[in-house]
């Protein structure tokens, strides 16, 4: 953890494991977002945390860092494969800015909109600030993700992706991402944990980026057992904590909606 993180900027964190072919798109969009933020007087850092890839990702990241005219790319290379939760936590520990935008290595930011999500996160003090993601299958847009506020549906299925802004200080205070009973669903576990701790989650009615759906991705090809998640968070079927208000919608140019 970095003491005294700078609140006036965004650390864009891209966990990567064998996604070399997609890094040009994801990191390229992050660099364009950094350029837009810098033009507005807001700082930016682009962390790419590689989890011991075997597809030449490290060499490509080294080339990207050398060619980075903004000087914002910060590659972090693991010496062994540790999994998604550990990779996200490692990236967050190296974030210089309080607000961290996590995006998967195959996804894509809308550069000019990240500034507005940062403003919303700054204004509200939310633990997580999220917004619409356009799902794309390589040929066309097929729907929206992360396009609603939090209610009791979150216990049955996660509809809010990790592609969002987190307050690194708050998330680390509660232990960061955890994967022991939530492999490949660490983002869902974190959401439920923050709900249980009565932390603020804010939906911004803007598009943060593109969620690219690959036919051979882990989410598409793997059957997941959600019973442990429900055992921890929904065992009593008592609903969300009494003090938790998930219907929080905020636009930085308008205020609370």
N, C-alpha and C positions, 0 to 999 in steps of 0.2 A: 504493500500500500504506500502511496506517495502522500506524505504529510502536506497539508495546505494546498490541495489541488486548486488550480486557477479556475474560477467560475466563468471567465469571459472567453469561452471557446468550447470546442467539441473535439473529443478524441474518437475518430472513426475506427472501430475495431473489426477486423475481418479474420475470423478463424478459418484456417485452411487445412484440409487433409486430402491430398491427391485431386485437387481441382485446378491444376495448372491451366487447362484449356479455357477456364472461365475467369481467370484472374485479370486478364486484360479488360474485361467488361466491368467487373466489380471494382477493382482498384482504379481503373480509369474514371468511373463515375465518382469515386471518393476524391480523386485529385481535382476533378472539376468542382465538386462541392467545396473543397478546401480553397480553391481559387475564388469562388463566389464569397465565401465567408471572409477571406482576407480582404477582399474589395470592400466589404462592409465594416471592416475594423474588428473582426472577430477571429480569434486564433483557431488553428486546426492542426491536428496530428493524425496521421494515418498509420495505424498499427496493423500489420499482417502477421498473425501468430500461426506459424506452421507447426502442425502436430506430427512431425517426423514423416512427412510425405515421401513416397517412393517413386514419384512421377517426374522428378526434375523441377518441382516447384521452387526449391531453394535457389537454384541457379537463376531462374526467371526473376525471383524477388530481388536477388542481388543486382541484376541488370536494371530492374525498375528503379531501385534506390539510386543507382549511379546516374540514371537518366532523369531523375526527378529535379526539375529546375526550381521547384518551390522548397525543396529540402524538408518535406514533411513526412516522407515514408520512413517508418521505423519497423524493419523486419525483426521478428523474434522467432528463433529457431529452436524447437525442442530437441533434446538428445534421445528421446524415446517417445513412443506413442502413449499418450495419457488419457485421451478421450476428450469429448467436447466440453464438459463442465470444467475440467482442469485447464483447457486451452482458453476458454473465455475468462476464467479467473486470472490466468497469467496475463492475458492482454489487459484486463482491468487494473491489475496491480501496476502495470507500466504506463497507465494513462496519466498524462499531465493535466488533463482538464477534468473538471467535476462531472460534466455530462458526457456520457459515452454512447455513441451510436453503434450498436451491434448490427452487422449484416452478414449473412452467409456468403461464402465465396462465389456462389453462382447467382447472387442477386444483384440489384442495380439501384442506386440512389437516383432520385430526381434532384440534381445538384442545387437548384435555386430554392427548393422547398426546405432543405435542412435548416436554414436560417430561421424559418418560422417555427419549426419544432423546437429549436434551441430557445427561442424567445418564450414559447409556451412552458417549457421545462423550467426556465429561469423564473418566470412570473408566478408559477403555481407552486413550485417546490415539490413537484410530484416525484415519487420514487421511479415510476415508469411513465413515459410520455410516448404515445403511439398513435398511428393514423392509418388511413387507407393504404393497402397494398394492392396493386393491379396484378392479378395472376395471369401469366402468359405461358403458353405451351410451345413456343418456338415459331408458331404460325400466326396466332391471334390471341387476343385477350379473352379469357374464359371466366372471369369473375373477380370478386373482391375478397380480400382477407383483412383481418384486423379492423373491420369497419363498423364496430359497435362498442357500446360501453359494457362494463363487467356486470353480470348478474349471475344467478344460480346455475345457468347453463354451463358455466365454466367448470363445474364439478364433473360434468359428463364428457365434455370434449373441449379441447383448447381451440378457440377461434381467434386468438391473439398471438401473432408470431413474435419470435425473438427480435425481428427486424424493428427496432425501436430505439428510443433514447432512455438510458437508465442513469439515475443519480448514483455514481460509483460509491460515494461515501455511505449512502443509505443501504445499498445492496451489500457492500462489504460488511457493514455493521451486523447484518443478519446472516452472514456466512457465505454470501456469494451464490454461485450456481452449484447445484448438488445433483449427482447422477446415480447414487447408489440404488434408489428405487424408482428412477425415472430416466433410464438410458434412452437417449434420443428425444426425450421430452423434458430436458432440463429447464427450458423456458416456461413450460406449463407449471412445473414444480415451483419455480421462483414466483410466478404470479400468485399461486395459491398460498405460498408462504407469506407474501406481502399482504394479501387479503387477511390472513389470520392475524397478522401484526397490525392491522388497521392502517396501512400505509396508503397514500393517495396514488391512484392510477388514473391518468387523464387521457381521454380521447380527443385528438385534434382533427377536425373535419377537413383535412387536406390529404393529398397523396404524398406519401413519403418515398415510395419507390416501386419497383417491379419485383414480384416474386416469381421467378422462373421455375416452371415445373418440368423437371427432367424425368423421362420414363423409367430410368434405372436408378433413381435416387433412393436412398434408404427409406424415406417416408413412403415411397410408392411401392416398394418391394418387400417390406418387412412387416410381419404381424406383431403387434405390440400387446403386452399384457398390462392393462391399466389397473389391475386389482390392488396393487400396492399403493398407488396414488389415492385410490378411493378409500383404502384402509386408513391412510394417514389423515386425509382431509374431509372425507364425506361419510365417515363411519356412523355418525349419529343421525344423518339426514336432517340436521337442524338448520341448514341454510347458512348463509353468510353471517359473520359476526354482527351483533346488534349495532355496533358503532360504525360499521363499514358502509360507505356510500359509493357504489360503483358507477352511478349515473353522473359522472363528471365529464362534461364536454366544454372545451375551452378553445377559442380562436384568439390568437394574440392581437388581432386588429379590432376585435369586438369585445372580448371578455368571456365570462361564463355564459353558457347557452342552456 
